[in-house]
Structures are given as C-alpha cells and as structure tokens.
C-alpha cells in the first residue's frame, strides 16, 4: 500500500527490528505496516486499500 509519511516515525517490525520513516517521503509498504503508521498519525494513504470482495464482475 502506498502512503505518504507525515512525520518522522520509527516502526517496530519485530522485537529486534525497527524501520525508520522520514517525513515527506512516499513509500510502498505492506498493508499491516501502512495501517499501523496511519493509526499512529504518522502517515496518510495515497492509494485506496484494495477491498476483498467475493464478486469480481462475473455473472
């Protein structure tokens, strides 16, 4: 998921790994990382999250 970083933020990926994000950058990250950054107020989405939908246009 593509997001824009609004403020510097260090995200803990696992107990021994932290990824630093810098304000003003645009990044493409896994959905769970994007949701954590957005929930923390450190990022905003640039692309709409893909919705899992049972209907895919077939009739």
C-alpha positions in Angstrom: 0.0 0.0 0.0 1.4 3.4 -0.9 1.5 6.0 1.8 3.0 9.5 2.5 4.9 9.9 5.7 3.7 13.0 7.6 6.2 13.0 10.4 9.4 11.1 11.3 8.4 7.7 12.8 10.2 4.6 13.9 8.1 1.5 13.3 8.9 -1.7 15.2 8.6 -4.6 12.7 9.5 -7.2 15.2 11.2 -7.1 18.7 14.7 -6.8 17.1 14.0 -4.7 14.0 12.9 -1.1 13.6 12.3 0.7 10.4 12.7 4.5 10.3 10.4 6.6 8.1 11.2 10.2 7.4 8.7 13.0 7.0 7.8 13.9 3.4 8.7 10.6 1.9 6.4 8.4 -0.1 6.7 4.7 0.4 5.1 1.4 -0.7 4.8 -0.9 2.4 2.8 -4.0 3.3 -0.8 -3.3 4.4 -0.2 -4.1 8.1 2.7 -1.6 8.3 0.7 1.1 6.4 -2.3 0.6 8.8 0.0 0.9 11.8 1.5 4.1 10.6 -1.8 5.6 9.6 -3.3 4.7 13.0 -0.3 6.4 14.7 -1.0 9.5 12.8 2.4 9.3 11.1 1.1 8.7 7.5 -1.8 9.1 5.1 -2.8 6.7 2.4 -2.1 7.7 -1.2 -3.9 4.7 -2.7 -7.2 3.3 -1.7 -6.8 0.0 0.1 -7.9 -2.9 -2.0 -11.2 -4.4 -0.8 -11.6 -8.1 -0.7 -14.8 -8.7 -2.5 -16.5 -12.0 -3.4 -18.0 -10.6 -6.5 -15.4 -10.0 -9.3 -17.7 -8.9 -12.1 -18.8 -12.3 -13.3 -22.4 -13.1 -13.7 
